[in-house]
Amino acid sequence: RVVDTPGQLLADLHVHTGRSGDSYLPDDPRFRSLLAAGIDVAVTTDHNAVTDVADRLEALVADGTDLRLVAGVEANIHDGDVSLGHFNAFTLATSDLPPDPSSPSVPAYIDAYALLSGSPLLQLNHPRGIQFAPDEALDADAHALFTRLGFDPGLPLDDPANVWLVTASPASGTRALDFDALEVANRFSRAGYRATRNDWFALMNQGWWLTGTGNSDSHALEVERAGFPANLVAVPAPAAGESLDTAAFVSALRGGRVTVSNGPVVDLLVETDDGDQGSPGDLVSGSGLTAHVRLRAAAWVPCRAVRLVVNGVVVAEVLLPDRAAGEALDYTASWPLSPAADAWVLAEAGLAEADLLGDEAVELPAPWRWVLPEYEPLAFTNPVRLDVDRDGEYTPGG
């Protein structure tokens, strides 16, 4: 951990072990890779199989490790031989794994997991495809639910092109969009992040809240690095020797009390003129709104810009100067907000917006390019919702 983040656990919610058919890592190097990345909580998400994690860390625990494991699964939504998408479900027990539903219906797959004991959290993974290697283009069809079934973020959810997402199953009332979280950032893919970010913003503008996450999707020791990116989840760390409070952990994730990072750490606090304050996941009521942003990074972590996004539009961006060798970053800024109606706001950092939206490679300094040559710096918060009309709730579009 290169930046101190008290009251937050660093969690990678999408990690594979050797029990996945496309991963060949024995347990010891798998878990040591997570420890090397400073991860506090790792969710094991092998393909269509729940990995029993109960006795996997005994040797590491004996060494005094603080790593906690959560058992999950990466489920494949399929139509015959065609993969429509992947999603994670956790927490689970090995006895919980249901068979694939007989109907190739997205709600049927969701129900198969959501109705298990404990109501596991469901995260839709890489909905715009996977970039399998840094020197390959994003494969927009690879296990990509939004691409495969045709979500158009430029149209309303009740448009014929999108209505499949919100049409309730007659049998259960479940909809294809009834996930808790959306994997906005998957491994090192700028193109995947850019596309899924656009989807996420469009869904929030219509009042559909999925917690935005970022995960390594790590299958190996190289290429997809465990813990890059990962999620800072606002839940206290367990005491030494104690188990993770998984109910509190899942509740924080569902509540959007999450910031994503692969190096930089960005914090957001919104304050009203009468003293009400809110962090990611909160609803803030009042006027005279001010967004306070703090951006931190270790000396070796480059960060070119920090910006504020309101209703999917960048309303402010600061381009940061180069730092001297060995100089850590600790930058703060405050921006007034004056939305005419209810809105949402988040903070984002890393590349400049122009670079993020471009396709050209960005030259990054050493030692970053030696340590993480596949990656570009990225950090973003989940939104704070702004109740401008003070009616106690967020209304999309005012």
Secondary structure as UniProt FT lines:
FT   TURN            6..7
FT   STRAND          9..15
FT   TURN            18..19
FT   TURN            21..22
FT   HELIX           27..36
FT   TURN            37..38
FT   STRAND          41..44
FT   TURN            54..57
FT   HELIX           58..62
FT   TURN            63..64
FT   STRAND          68..79
FT   TURN            80..81
FT   STRAND          82..90
FT   HELIX           94..96
FT   HELIX           106..114
FT   TURN            117..118
FT   STRAND          121..125
FT   TURN            127..128
FT   TURN            134..135
FT   TURN            140..143
FT   HELIX           145..149
FT   TURN            153..154
FT   TURN            157..158
FT   TURN            160..162
FT   HELIX           163..165
FT   TURN            170..172
FT   TURN            176..177
FT   STRAND          181..186
FT   TURN            187..188
FT   HELIX           190..205
FT   TURN            206..207
FT   STRAND          211..215
FT   TURN            226..227
FT   STRAND          230..233
FT   TURN            240..241
FT   HELIX           246..254
FT   TURN            255..256
FT   STRAND          258..261
FT   STRAND          265..271
FT   TURN            273..274
FT   STRAND          277..278
FT   TURN            280..281
FT   STRAND          283..285
FT   STRAND          289..297
FT   TURN            299..300
FT   STRAND          305..310
FT   TURN            311..312
FT   STRAND          313..319
FT   TURN            325..326
FT   STRAND          329..337
FT   STRAND          343..350
FT   HELIX           353..356
FT   TURN            366..367
FT   HELIX           368..371
FT   TURN            373..374
FT   STRAND          378..381
FT   STRAND          384..387
FT   TURN            388..389
FT   TURN            396..397
//
